[in-house]
């Protein structure tokens, strides 16, 4: 933070900000802390990263109450671009986002190692992709714009040469995206860790972020060192219960919500 430009702002009923500011708005590097009492209705705990003219923009990391953690690019106050998102049950997604939805190319890996790698649109599978089942067999899948499964076959069932080439094309696209995601996530992790260190030093100098705000609300201010280690480890959170059995897009068993008040909805289908 540039000296003399650090501000503490009470933004609304559920959040308080500390960091760089211009004209009373978050700008530059800073942290947005959400209240525990009353709790933030979207289940958010903290955002650490970059701001531009009062909105999250650039690189940053968001942590939710249920343990979900997003690290990556932000635009218009939402995840947009390359990002890595880890969920409390041990699964994760790395790929592209558009307005807080999985959108573009990416990989969703379940806690048991099964995965879907391919296209996404507004949080649903879209276009072509590759998925594995518990027997580690690979399938070539095709989905319409609403996430409905159009076709599914083991990649050697059809014309071998054509099928393998189709698989190679999808994998090549996904690998290209995931390489970029790792670079962006590492930068975002670094930005968040740097912000946490600055905040920790600021608190050590006598500025306590955990004090009650003017509305007598208690802020969610976890130990900065613990949060920094979480960012270094990928912020995957604790492992939770199973999401349920899903096959070809049809839910066969019960599962928990991916995160509180999430626009992502439930996790993507897994082959049985």
Order of alpha helices (4+ residues) and beta strands (2+ residues): beta-beta-beta-beta-beta-beta-beta-beta-beta-beta-beta-beta-beta-alpha-beta-alpha-beta-beta
